[in-house]
Amino acid sequence: MADAETGLSARHQQAVADLSFDELVATLHPTFAGDAGVVLTTGLAASPGAASGLVAVGSEAALDLASAGSTVILVATETTPADVAAMGLSAGILTARGGMASHAAVVARGWGIPAVCDAREITVEADSFIVGERRITNGTPISIDGSTGEVTLGDREIAGPAVGAAGEGSGSVSALPAEIAEVLEWADQVAAGRFAVLANADTATDAATARELGAQGIGLCRTEHMFLEPDRLAIVQHVVLRGHDEHVDDLAAAQRADFRELLAAMDGLPVTVRLLDAPMHEFLAGADPDEAAQWREHNPMLGVRGVRLGLLRPELYAAQVEALAGAVADRRAAGGDPRVEIMVPLVSTAGELAAAVGAVRSAWKGADAGAAPPIGTMIETPRACLIAGELASGVEFASFGTNDLTQMVFGFSRDDTATQVIAPYVVDGLLDADPFASLDRAGVGELVSSAMARGRAAYPGLRAGICGEHGGDPASIEFAVRAGLDYVSCSPYRVPIARLAAAQALLAQN
């Protein structure tokens, strides 16, 4: 007999409860067959999967080797937006620095590329890297295991699924085994109307992948990721450094085309667009040093980013909103069903949120695109959690950016502490787990729970979720369900894991 709440028989519910996350991960990501060769080092297992290829230190080497037909492993001290083209052509990524929420880790997980980060034993030089007494030069075959963090010398045989060619250009996803796909459909029935799994996706390709893997929409479109190519980055630099000029029109035109493709890929499903939010050092990479001097910061993660930049350079957010409105109109004219929401990032005061929301509504009205879409905010600073009641009264939804919130609550740099501090702390029992990988319930979780209570007391209909990297972690999802959140949003390749985790957490509550 079917359960009245889920519509599933007891046998089907048990099948959902019994499916292991390890079994599911094995159907999504390739693994190595056979024993490892010479182990060079072990770093942070930042993005699951296995890859073998030729060492390519830096973007230029990766592009050269890839263009010659070689499979490459991009090696860098850390990656930046300037490396995106090379990352997209790489089978795997190895960095000497950077944690679970670093640029390399986030991009790799989004594209399904294996990555090992924060491998502190390696020193990256111009065309080689040194580990111990070994110098590994460009063109040397190595293998990386993004599920264990192990880096080995030489090629290794790869088994398991190929979830598409490396990089954002493929968009192909191997079909899940029929029996696994069926269990995930049952999991969706358990969660239907109770909890949603959305995706963090910034391009039409990412969106298509997420949709194929079962995402119910996009919970986070990081618009700064649309400006990673050098020509796009120059547009933002001109606007930031020189204020309102003809480059604002270039920005709006570029974003309108991007949004149009994104909305087409997710037609009929919700798409939450976060307005520009990136540390200033990423925006100004390669800019004229003299012109950019006044914007240089000692701590960019806590500097002029998010809503702060949007208020200091209002033409940036206005152009983005107008571009989104134009894309919505384009999709409607083409017979599509675009469903958009707009999210304001890094808010810490009710005043700046009110100013930003007012600017968004004004820009949308000026675009003559009909009624403004729902507007929400990211809650990613401790202060925002404490004043969530004030913030909730001005928006229709909220999303917890748990990457930044964890960084600020612990005082841990999300880019610098993974191997040097967090890993030994976990080994010594000073931490139960890496708080950037699995949500810290005692500190960060308490802030999220208290913010939910304050927010819903002020606005009972407040919709809220998690869009940090914790959105793909089963333990963090279980917390989100118990805390009364409405959804999580995670990297496309983590969507099946999130679907299963949400259903198992809900079944445990029944």
N, C-alpha and C positions, 0 to 999 in steps of 0.2 A: 504494500500500500504506500502511496506517495505521501511524503510529509506535507502538511498543509502550508507551511511557511516557505519551503524551498521548491515544492513540486517534485522532489526526487524521492525515489525509493530508498530504503535503508541500505540496500546493497550499493547503490550509486553513491550515496553519501560516504559509505565506508571506503569506496574506491578513491574518492577525493582525499579522505583523511589519510589513506595509506600511501599515496604517491609521495615519494621522497624528493627533496629538492636536489639531491645529488643525481638522481636518475634523470630528472628534468634538465639539469644543466648539461648532462652528458649528451642529450639529444640536440642541444643548441650550439655547443662549442666543440671544436676538434681537440683531441688529446694526443699525446705521444704514445706510440707503440714501442714496446721493448725498453731496455735499460738505457739510462742516461750515459753520456760520454763523460768527458772531463768537466766537472763542475767549476765554472769560473767564479761565480758569486751568486748570492741570493739577495733579492731585493723585495720590495713590496708587491704582492700579487694584486695589481691595480685593475686589470681587465682580463677576464678569463679567456682561455683558449691557448692553443699551441701554434707556434710558427717557427720555421727555419728559413734562413736567408743570408745574404751577404751583408756584412757590416757596412753601413753607410753613415759616417760621422757628419752630421749636419745636413741641412736641406739640399745644398748644392750637390753633394755627393749622392744623396738619395735620388734626386731627380736625374742625374747623369746615369747612374746604374740602372734605374728603372727604365729610362728611355732606351737603354741598350738591351732591354729584355730580361734583366736579372730580377729575381725576387730579393727584396731588401729588408733589412731590419734597421730602422732609423735609430741612431744613437745620438744622444745630446745630453748636456748637463741638465737642461730642462727645456721644454718646448714653449713657444709663444705663438700668437696668431700668425706671425710671419712664416711659421713652419707648416701651416695647414696643407698647402699643396703637396709637400713631400709626405706628410702623414697620410694623405689620401692615397698615395701610391705605394705605401709600405705594408708588408705583411705583418709587421709587429713593431713595437716601440720599446726602447730601453732608455731610461733616464737615470742620471746620478742623483737627482733631487726631485722632490715633489711627492705629496701625499695622495690620499684617496680622492681628494677634491682638487687636485692640481689640474692644470690645463691638459697635460698629456693623458691623465687618467680619465677625465670627463669626456674628452673627445674620443678616446679609444673605446670606452664603453658605449658611447652613442653610436659608433660605427661598427661595433662588434669586432674590433681589432685587439688581439692580445697585447698586453702591456705590462712591463715590469718597471716600477718607478722606485725612486729613492734608493738605488743601489749604491750605497755610500762608499763601497770599497773600490769603485772604479773612478779613475781620473780621466776626463775627456780632454783630448788635445786636438790639434788641427785636423789630422787625418787618421787618428787612431785613438784607442783608449787603453789605459794601463790598469791592470788588476794584479796585485801582488807583484811578482817578478815577470809577468807576461805583458807583452805589448801586442794588442790585437789591432791589426791595420785594416783599412778599407779593403773590401773584397774578401775578407776572411769569413767563411761560413760559421754561423753560430745559431743556436736555438734558444728560444725563450718560452717559458711556461707561465702564462699570466694567471693560472689558477694556483700555483705554488710559489711563484717568485723566483724560480730557479733559472739560471742562465748557464748554458753548457756550450762547449766548443764543438763545432762540426754540425753537419746536417743530422736530423733525426726523422724517422718514419712517423708520419702523422696519420692517425686514425680518427674515425668519427665524422660528423657532418661538416660540410663546408657551407657556412652560412652566407656565402656570397664572396665575391672578390674583395680584396682589401680596399678600404676607403669609402668615401661617401658616394662615389659614382655608381656603385653596383645596384644597391637597393634590392638585391635578390636574397631571398630567404629560403633555405631548403625546407620542404614541407616537414612538419613534425610527424612522427609515426602516428598512424591512424588511431591506435589505442590511447596514446598520450593526448592527442587532440580531442578525443571524445571525453576523456576525464576532465580536461580543461573546460570543455563546454558545460559539463556538469558543475564545475567550480563556478562558472559564470552564473549559472542558475541559482546557486547558493547565495551569491552576492547581489543578485539583481534587485535593484531598488533600495539596497542597504549600504553598498560600498562600491565605489568605482575605481578602476585602474586606468589612469591616463598615462601619456608619454611626454617626456621632455624631447622635443623635436624642433629643429630650426630650419629645415629645408624640406622641400617636397619629397625628396628621396628618403629622408629620415621618417617623414610622416607615413609614407607608403609602407615602409618596413614595420613601423609601429602598428599600423592598422592591420597588416597581415599577421602580426603576432598577437592580435587580440585587443589592442588598446581601444578604449571607448572615447577617445578624443585626445587633444593636446592640452596638458595642464601647464606647460611652460614652453613657450617659444622665446628663446633668448635672442633678442634682435641684434645684440652686439655681435653675435656669431655670424650675422649676415654681412659683416664688414671686415672679414678676416683676410680677404684677398687684397693685395697691395693697392689696386686701383680703388677699391671700395674704402680701404682704410684712409686713403688720402682725402676722400670726401669729408669724412668725420673730422679729420685733422684741420682742414680748412675752416669748418664751421666752428670748432672749439677755439681755435687760435685767433680767428678773425671776426667772429661774430656773424651776424646775418649778412649773407652775400649770395651770389648766384649759385653757390655750391649747395645751398639748401634745396633748391629745385632738383639738383642732381641726386641728392640724398632721397628725396621723396619719390623720384622716378624709379630709382633702383629698388627701393623698398616696395613700391606698389607692384612691380613685377614679381618680386619674391613672394609677397603676401598672396598674390593671385594664384601662383602655383601651389603654395601651401594649402590654401583654402580649397583648391580643386582636389588635392590629394585627400583631404579630410572632409569632403562634401557631406553635409548632413550631420556632422559631429562637431562638438564644441572645440574651439581653438582659443586658448588663452595667450594673448600676446603681451609679453613683458616689455615695457619701454626700456630704452637703452640703459644698461648697467654693466660697466666694466671699469676696472681700475685704470686710472689715468695713464699709467706707464704702458699699458697695452695699446691705448689709443694713440699715444704719441711716439711709439717706436719708429725710429727713422726720421722723425720730424726735424726741422731746423733747430739746432740746440739753442740758439739765441732767442728764436721766436717762442720756443716752448719753455723757456727758463722759469717763467712765473707759475707754470703748472707742475713743475717737478715736485715730487713728494718723497719723504723719507719712508712713509708707511702707506703705500697706495691703497691697500685693502681697506683702510680706515679713512680715506681722504675724500676727494671730490669725485664721487661716483653715485650711481643711482639717482634718486630724486634730486639730490643736491646739484648734480650737473644739469638736470632738467630744468631746475629753477634758475640757475645761473645762465644757462643758454636755452631759454624757452623755445627758440626756433627749432631746436632739435626735436623735442617732444611734439611740437605742433606739426612738424613735417612728417613724423612717424604716424601720427593720428590721421592726418589728411591722406597719407598713402594707404593706410588700412581702410579708410572709408572708401577711397577710390577702388581698391581691390574688391571690396564687398559689392560695390555697384557693378563692377565688371563681371563678377561671378553671377550676380542676379540677372544681368542682361544676357548672360550665356545660358540661363536656365538652371543655374546651380542653387544650392541651399547653404550659403555661408552662415556660420554661427560663431560669432566672435565675442571675446571678452578682453578687456584691457586691464593690465596689472601695473601698479606703480611700485617700484622697488626701493628697498632700503629706507623706509620711512621710520623716523624716530620721534616726530612730534605731530600733534593733531593739526597744527598750523600749516606745516609743509604738505601734509596730505590734502588738506582742504584746498590749498593753492594749486596743487597738481591736479586734483580732480576737477576743479573749476577750469583749468587750462585745457584739460582733455575734452570736457563737455563743450567748451567754446570752439575748439578746433574742429570737433565733429560737426557741430552746428554749422560752422562756416563752410564745411565741405558739402552741406546740403544732402546728407546721406540718410535722412530720416531720424528716427529715435536713436539716441545714444545707446550703445551696448552696455551690459553690466560692467561696472568698474570695481576693481578690488585692489588689495595691497599685499605686498609680501611682508611678513612679520619675521625679521631676521636679526633684530637687535634686542638685547634684554629690555631696554626701555620700551620698545614697542609691545613686548609681552605685558609689561606692567601697566600700560595705558591702553590695552586692547579694547576696553569698553569705549573709550573716546574715539578710537580709530574705527570701530565697528559701526558707529552711528553715521559715518560718512561714506561707507562702501557697501557693496552687496556680497562680497566674498573675501576670504583671506587665505593666503597660502604661506605656510611656514617654510622659510628658506633655512633648512637645518644645517647646511654646510657652514654658512656664516654665523648662525646662532651658536653652533658648537664652538667655533673659533673664538667668539667673543666671551662665551660663558667660561671656557677653560683657560683662555689666554694662550691657547696653542695655535701657532701658525699652521694653517692647513697645508702649507707647502713645505715646511721645514722640519717638522717634528716626528714624522712617521717612523723613521728608522732610529734616529738618535735618542728620542725620548719615549715615544709611545710603545714601540716594540719591546724594549727592555722592561718598561713598566708592566706590560702584559705578562711577560715571562716571570717577573718577580712578584706578580700578584698585586701590584699597586693599582692596576686597572683591570677590570674584568674583560674588556675588549677595546679595540680601537674605536674611540667615540666618533670618528669620522666614517667608520664602516657600519657600526651598529649604534643606534641612538642611546645616549646616556639617559637613563630614566630618572635617576635621582636629581640631576641638575637640569639638563636641557628638557627632559620629559616633564619635569615639574613645572617649568616655565610654560611649556606648551599647554599643559592641562589647566593651569591657572589662567592663561590667556583665553582659552576656550570658554572657561566659566565667565570671565569678565565680558568677553565679546558677546556671548549669547544672552547674558543678562541684559545687555544694552540693546541687542538686536536679535531676538529669538530665531529669526530665519537665517542667521549668518551661516553661509556655507564655507567650510574650511577643509584644508588638506595639507599634505606635505609634498614639497616639490624638490627637496634636496636629494642627494644621492642615497639617503636612507630609504627613499621610496621604493627601492628594489631589494631591500634587506628583509628577510622574513621576520626576524625578531622585532624590527622597527615597525613593520606593518601590523604585527600583532598588537603592539602598543597603540598604533593609530586607531585600530578598530576598537580597542578597549577604552580609549580616550574620547570616543564619540566623534572622531573626524569622519568626513564624508568621502575622502578619496586620497590616493597617493598618485604621484606622477614620477615616472622613472625613465631611465634610458630605454630605448626601444627593445634591445635584446634582453632586458630584465623584465619585460612585461609578462611573459609566461610565468616567471617565478612569482611576481606580485599577484597575479590572478590566483595562483594556487595558495599562496600565503594568506590572502584575504579570506578565501573560502574556508581554509582550515581554522583560522581564528574565529570566524563566525560560527562554524560548527561547534567549536569548543565552548562557545557561549550558550548554545542551545540547551 
